[in-house]
Amino acid sequence: MVPTYENAKTLTIPGSLTMANQKHFLWFIFIVLFIPAIRPSTTKEVIRVPVGVVLNLNSSVGAMAENCMTMALDDFYAKHAHYQTRLSLLTRDSKNDVVSAAFEAQHLINIERVSAIIGPQSSAEAKFVIELGRRNHVPIISFSATSPSLSPSHSSFFIRTAFSDSAHVEAIAAIVGAYSWLEVVLIYEDTEYGNSLIPYLVDAFQQVGARVPYRSVISPHYNDREILKELNHLKSTRARIFLVHMTASLGSKLFLLASKAGMMTEGYGWIVTEGLSTLLDPMGSRTMDSMQGVVGVRPYIPMSKELEDFVLRMKRFRFRKSSKITGVNLFGLWAYDTVWALAMAVEKVGIASRVDLASLGSGDRGQNLLEAILDLKFENLSGNFRLVKGQLEASTFEVFNVIGGKERIIGYWNQKKGLSRKLNGAAELDIRKTLEKAICWPGNTTYIPPTKILRIGVPLKQGFYEFLRVEKNNISGFSADIFFAAVKQLPFSLSYEFSNFSGTYDELLYQIHLQKYDAVVGDTTIIADRSLYVDFTLPYSESGFSMIVLTEDSERNSLWIFLKPLSLGLWLTTGVAFIFTGFVIWLLEHRENTEFRGPRQQQLGMILWFSFSTLVFAHREKVVNNWSRFVLIIWVFVVLILTQSYTASLASMLTVQKLQPAFTDIKEIQRNGSKVGYQNNSFIKGFLMEHFNFDETQLVPLVTIQDYHNALSRGNKNRVAAILDEVPYLKLLLKKNCSKYTMVGPTYKTDGFGFAFPSGSSLVSYMSRAILNVTQDKNQTDKLQSTYFDYFDNQPACEDQSAKISSEGPSLGVYSFGGLFIIAGVASMVALLMYMYHFLCSHWPALRTISSSESRFWEKLVEVAKHFDKKDLTSHQFKRRESRVHALDTPDEGPAAAPGANDMQNNSAGTHITVENNLDMNGNENLSSGHRDSSMPVLDS
C-alpha cells in the first residue's frame, strides 16, 4: 500500500506542475496572439497630414526657418505623442522668384494635395500664392510676409502668424517726435515689401509734426556703385535723419556702403524698421560694426526658460547640420510657433470631424482648418499666440541701440503708454526722459543729430547795418540777434550755415522754392506775393511802409499870417453872421430907437458898425427893445468864443516852431512827375509801378542812410520828392534827423519782418513760437533794441513828429463852431419873428387897408415898408422922452401950445434934436433933480 501512496504522490506532484505550466502557457499564447494584433491597429490610427512649405532656402531667413520648423515638429510630437495626427512637411524652394513660388504652391495643392501651405517667405511671392489658396480653399499661413498690402481681412484663406509692418510705425514716429526731428528721409527697397509701408510712415510722421522731404528707392538689383551714388546724393542734400526699411540682404549692403560714404559719423541719425531689426542677430560682425549708433524698433519677446533652451538646442542643431546660420531671430520663432499652431489645429479638426484627415484642405474641410487656427490661443516661444483679424496682435515694441556690435535696449513702446523707460513703467511727460539711457549715435557720440544742416540765405546789404550786417559767413544786427535768440528757444538743436546772396529780396526768397536754400534770415518783409512760394514765420518787427518827405518851416513872418487861424469858410461865415445879426438888431430897434434912424446911408453904416463893434465890445449905441437885448446877449457870447479861439490859434502860430511837409500825398508827387526814392532790392519798386503807375525813370534806388539824406537835400540834381520804405527804416532815419524829415501819408499794410522757410516746413511753427517768446520778453527785446537803435541817446531828444504835424494842422473851420452859429441864428430868428408878429397884430387895420387896395404887389410892399419905417410913438422910449420935453415948458403954457403928434414926428431938425442932444447915453437928462439947465432951449410949437 505504501508504494501505491508514493506512486500516487509522485503523480500528484507532476500533476500540479502541469497546471502551473498550463497558466504560463496560456499567458504566452495571449501575448503572442493579441499584442501583434494591437500594434498594427495603433499604427493604423496615426494619420499623416501633408503640409506644404515654400521658402527661399538660399536666404538666411529661409534656412533658419526650415531648421526651426523641423525642431518644432520634434518638440511638439514629443510633448503630444498621443495625438492621432502627424504633420508631414513638404518643403519647396522658391529660389526668391515669384513665378517659382507660385509654381511650387500650385504643385503642392494639385499634386501633393496638401492641407495647408506655410509661406511663402516674401510679400511679393505671397501675393500670388494667397490667390491660389483662396481659389482652392487651402489656408496660406505666412510668418514672414509682413507687408501691410497683404491683409487677412481681404483674403479669406490667408493667415499671418506675424505682426504687420504697419503695427510699429507709431513707435518709430514716437522716436522722431521725442527728438523733435522735423524731416526724415526714407530709404527703402523697391519691392512689394518696401513700397507698401511708406504711406503708413508718412501719415505717422505727420502726426508728430515731421515730414518726408525725399524718398530714396533702392532696387534689390543695384550694385555697390549704384547704391553708393544714391548715398552721395543724399549726403549732398544735407539731410541727417534717415529711416531704412528693407530686408537683411540689401540692408547689410547699404550700411556697409553708408559707412564708406562717411554717413555713419557724428551728426547723422539712422533708424531701422522691424524688418531689418529682427534680422540683426544673423548678420555678420562686419555689418554690425558698420551699424554702430543705429536705432531700431522690434517686437518685444519675453525671455523664458523654454526660449533659452531652444536657443541652446538650435546651436547644437546648427553644428550637427553644418548650417551657416549664425543665430535665431524673430522670424525663426514665428516659424516655430506656426508649426505648433498648425499641428494643434489639424488635431482639433480631426477629432471633431472624424473624417479622413488626408483630405483636409479642400471644400468645407479647408474652412474648418482655417477656423481652428484662428481660434487658437497659447503661450509659446514668441510669447502670446493670439490672432486678431487673421494676424498676430501687436502689443509691445522695444527700442534698441546698436553699440559695440551688440544691441542695448533703451526703452519700450506700446499703444497705451507710448514711449517709456521701463517695460511696465509709466509714460513720461517729458519727451527728453522717455528713454532709459542716452542713445549713442553714429560717431560714438551722445550729441543728438539735427534734422539737417540748413543752408540759410542772407541778403548782402550795403546799408542799414543796424538790421543786418554780413561779414563772410557770419551775420550780426537786430534781425540776426532775433534769429539767434529764437533758435535758443527751440526744443531741439538746429544746425545751419549761412550763404550770402547778392540780388533782390524776391530773387533771394525764390531760391527757397528752387531748393537752393532751406531758409532766409534777414529783414525780409512779409507780403502776399511772396507767400505763394515760401512760408513766413510770425513777424518780429513793426508792420507797414510809409512815405518820408522833407519838412519846411512855416511862414511865421508872413504878412497874412493873421488870416491863417481861421479857414476861409469860417471867415465868410463869421462875416455873414455879423451882417445878419446887425440887420436883426436894426429891425428890432428901428421903430423905437432914434439911434437906429436917419438917412439910409447912416442906417446902413449903423447895421455894419454896430455888429462889428461887438467884436471888440466897442459899441456905444444903446438898445431899448427886449428882443434886441436877447439877441445881443447870445451874439456877444458867440463873439467871445470866436475871439478867444482866434487869439489862441494865432498865438500858437507865432510862438511855436512848426514843420510843414513838402508833400502829403503820393498821388500828388506822381502827377507832378517828381521822383521817388526806395531802398534798393526791396519790393517797394514793384509796388509803386503797379499801384501808382510810376514810370521806372521816376524811381531812384537808395542804399544807405546817407543816400537818403542826399536824395532829399535841396540842390541835389537827383533830388527826390519823397522816399517810400518800411516803417522801421524810416524811424531809424527820423531818429537821426527828426528836424529835417517827417513821415506823412497813409501807412500801407504789410506784416513786418519775418524769416522764410519752404512751403509746408514744420520749422515755421516752431520758429514762430520761439519768436513770440523772444518778442514778448520785454527785457530781452529792450536789450536788443538798445544795442542797435538807442545809441543816439547822447544827442538831444527829438520832439514828437506827430505833435508837430498836428500843431500845424488845418485852420479852424466852420464845423468847429457850427453849434454856436446855429444857436445865434435860431435866437435871432425867434426874436425877429416874435417882433414881426407883434407889429402885424398892432398895425393890422392899417396893413389890412394897404393889402385891400388895388395897387400892385410891389407897391403894397413899399407901403408896408413905409409904415414900418415910422416911429412907434407908443413905445416906452418915446413916451418917456415926450414927458421929459413937456416938463421943460412954462406953467402958463396950456395944452394948446403943445405941438401936435404929426408936428413932433416931423420935427427932426428943430427943438427935438436939441432935447435929444442934451440927453446922455443912459437916457438921463442933463439936469439936476427938480432943476432945468438954463442953456437948454424951449421947444417951439
C-alpha positions, 0 to 999 in steps of 0.5 A: 500500500505504501508504494501505491501512496508514493506512486500516487504522490509522485503523480500528484506532484507532476500533476500540479506542475502541469497546471502551473505550466498550463497558466504560463502557457496560456499567458504566452499564447495571449501575448503572442496572439493579441499584442501583434494584433494591437500594434498594427491597429495603433499604427493604423490610427496615426494619420499623416497630414501633408503640409506644404512649405515654400521658402527661399532656402538660399536666404538666411531667413529661409534656412533658419526657418526650415531648421526651426520648423523641423525642431518644432515638429520634434518638440511638439510630437514629443510633448503630444505623442498621443495625438492621432495626427502627424504633420508631414512637411513638404518643403519647396524652394522658391529660389526668391522668384515669384513665378517659382513660388507660385509654381511650387504652391500650385504643385503642392495643392494639385499634386501633393494635395496638401492641407495647408501651405506655410509661406511663402517667405516674401510679400511679393511671392505671397501675393500670388500664392494667397490667390491660389489658396483662396481659389482652392480653399487651402489656408496660406499661413505666412510668418514672414510676409509682413507687408501691410498690402497683404491683409487677412481681412481681404483674403479669406484663406490667408493667415499671418502668424506675424505682426504687420509692418504697419503695427510699429510705425507709431513707435518709430514716429514716437522716436522722431517726435521725442527728438523733435526731428522735423524731416526724415528721409526714407530709404527703402527697397523697391519691392512689394515689401518696401513700397507698401509701408511708406504711406503708413510712415508718412501719415505717422510722421505727420502726426508728430509734426515731421515730414518726408522731404525725399524718398530714396528707392533702392532696387534689390538689383543695384550694385555697390556703385549704384547704391553708393551714388544714391548715398552721395546724393543724399549726403549732398542734400544735407539731410541727417535723419534717415529711416531704412526699411528693407530686408537683411540682404540689401540692408547689410549692403547699404550700411556697409556702403553708408559707412564708406560714404562717411554717413555713419559719423557724428551728426547723422541719425539712422533708424531701422524698421522691424524688418531689418531689426529682427534680422540683426542677430544673423548678420555678420560682425562686419555689418554690425560694426558698420551699424554702430549708433543705429536705432531700431524698433522690434517686437518685444519677446519675453525671455523664458526658460523654454526660449533659452533652451531652444536657443541652446538646442538650435546651436547644437542643431546648427553644428550637427547640420553644418548650417551657416546660420549664425543665430535665431531671430524673430522670424525663426520663432514665428516659424516655430510657433506656426508649426505648433499652431498648425499641428494643434489645429489639424488635431482639433479638426480631426477629432471633431470631424472624424473624417479622413484627415488626408483630405483636409484642405479642400471644400468645407474641410479647408474652412474648418482648418482655417477656423481652428487656427484662428481660434487658437490661443497659447503661450509659446516661444514668441510669447502670446499666440493670439490672432486678431483679424487673421494676424498676430496682435501687436502689443509691445515694441522695444527700442534698441541701440546698436553699440559695440556690435551688440544691441542695448535696449533703451526703452519700450513702446506700446499703444497705451503708454507710448514711449517709456523707460521701463517695460511696465513703467509709466509714460513720461511727460517729458519727451527728453526722459522717455528713454532709459539711457542716452542713445549713442549715435553714429560717431560714438557720440551722445550729441543728438543729430539735427534734422539737417544742416540748413543752408540759410540765405542772407541778403548782402546789404550795403546799408542799414547795418543796424538790421543786418550786417554780413561779414563772410559767413557770419551775420550780426544786427537786430534781425540776426540777434532775433534769429539767434535768440529764437533758435535758443528757444527751440526744443531741439538743436538746429544746425545751419550755415549761412550763404550770402546772396547778392540780388533782390529780396524776391530773387533771394526768397525764390531760391527757397522754392528752387531748393537752393536754400532751406531758409532766409534770415534777414529783414525780409518783409512779409507780403502776399506775393511772396507767400505763394512760394515760401512760408513766413514765420510770425513777424518780429518787427513793426508792420507797414511802409510809409512815405518820408518827405522833407519838412519846411518851416512855416511862414511865421513872418508872413504878412497874412499870417493873421488870416491863417487861424481861421479857414476861409469858410469860417471867415465868410461865415463869421462875416455873414453872421455879423451882417445878419445879426446887425440887420436883426438888431436894426429891425428890432430897434428901428421903430423905437430907437432914434439911434437906429434912424436917419438917412439910409446911408447912416442906417446902413453904416449903423447895421455894419458898425454896430455888429462889428463893434461887438467884436471888440465890445466897442459899441456905444449905441444903446438898445431899448427893445427886449428882443434886441437885448436877447439877441445881443446877449447870445451874439456877444457870447458867440463873439467871445468864443470866436475871439478867444479861439482866434487869439489862441490859434494865432498865438500858437502860430507865432510862438511855436516852431512848426514843420510843414511837409513838402508833400502829403500825398503820393498821388500828388508827387506822381502827377507832378512827375517828381521822383521817388526814392526806395531802398534798393532790392526791396519790393517797394519798386514793384509796388509803386509801378503797379499801384501808382503807375510810376514810370521806372525813370521816376524811381531812384534806388537808395542804399544807405542812410546817407543816400537818403539824406542826399536824395532829399537835400535841396540842390541835389540834381537827383533830388527826390520828392519823397522816399517810400520804405518800411516803417522801421527804416524810416524811424531809424532815419527820423531818429537821426534827423527828426528836424529835417524829415517827417513821415506823412501819408497813409501807412500801407499794410504789410506784416513786418519782418519775418524769416522764410522757410519752404512751403509746408516746413514744420520749422515755421511753427516752431520758429514762430513760437520761439519768436513770440517768446523772444518778442514778448520778453520785454527785457530781452527785446529792450536789450536788443533794441538798445544795442542797435537803435538807442545809441543816439541817446547822447544827442538831444531828444527829438520832439514828437513828429506827430505833435508837430504835424498836428500843431500845424494842422488845418485852420479852424473851420466852420464845423468847429463852431457850427453849434454856436452859429446855429444857436445865434441864428435860431435866437435871432430868428425867434426874436425877429419873428416874435417882433414881426408878429407883434407889429402885424397884430398892432398895425393890422387895420392899417396893413389890412387897408394897404393889402385891400387896395388895388395897387400892385404887389410891389407897391403894397410892399413899399407901403408896408415898408413905409409904415414900418419905417415910422416911429412907434410913438407908443413905445416906452422910449418915446413916451418917456422922452415926450414927458421929459420935453413937456416938463421943460415948458412954462406953467402958463403954457396950456395944452394948446401950445403943445405941438401936435403928434404929426408936428413932433414926428416931423420935427427932426431938425428943430427943438427935438434934436436939441432935447435929444442932444442934451440927453446922455447915453443912459437916457438921463437928462442933463439936469439936476433933480427938480432943476432945468439947465438954463442953456437948454432951449424951449421947444417951439410949437 
